[in-house]
Amino acid sequence: MPCSTVSVVLKYDALTNILTGKYEGIYQESQPVNGKPSWKNKDNAIWYLESEKNWLIGPLKWIGYDAAYIHASDSFDGLTDYRNQWKYWDGSSWKASSDSNDVSVTCKDANLNGKSFWIIVWSNLTINLSYFFTGSCQVNQECISIKKCPYTQKLFSQIKSTKDPELKSILIEALRLLVCGKPSDRTVCCDIDQGN
């Protein structure tokens, strides 16, 4: 059964790239395209290109075509497989993610009739959705003060500096996805090698 809600999270170079940063966000399942499920939001889409065996992320008006700003070969088990090797267009060439966390495409469907449901997080670990409800972080992360995490400091800086309301909304959502513990603690899941 395909995922009805897909989240695209971009970090580091993929997020700050002017061509790809706007593709971060939540996508809802739409009509099949080229024989596979597709997802879209207000302006963007995710679809499959049979001729190239690729998953593509790009403007909604390009859906179904061999044109996108982010893509991955469908070499594994579909769109949200953590092994997908995502590449993004920087304006002159395709760039492989410098970090496995640069592009993360995950299923955000919640509970499936009380059955245990597994999702892929940050494109390199599989964890149970129940971890999100307990406020726990991944194995390679720790729950620390939002002010001590270099990645959240970078997000705050971008949120303050952008004048684009859509980009600001995307950055705020990326920040919300990192919250751990109680909201009053003001803590986030931070990669262990990033935190102090």
Buried (B, 14 or more C-beta within 10 A) or exposed (E): EBBBBBBBBBBBBBBEBEBBBBBBBEBEBBEEBBEBBBBBBEEBBBBBBEEEEBBBBBBEEBBEBEBBBBBBEBEEEBBBBBEBBBBBBBEEEEBEBEBBBBBBBBBBBEEEEEEEBEBBBBBBBEBEBEBBEEBBBBEEBBBBBBEBBEBBEBBBEBBEEBEEEEBBBBBEBBBEBBBBBEEEBEBBBBBEEBBE
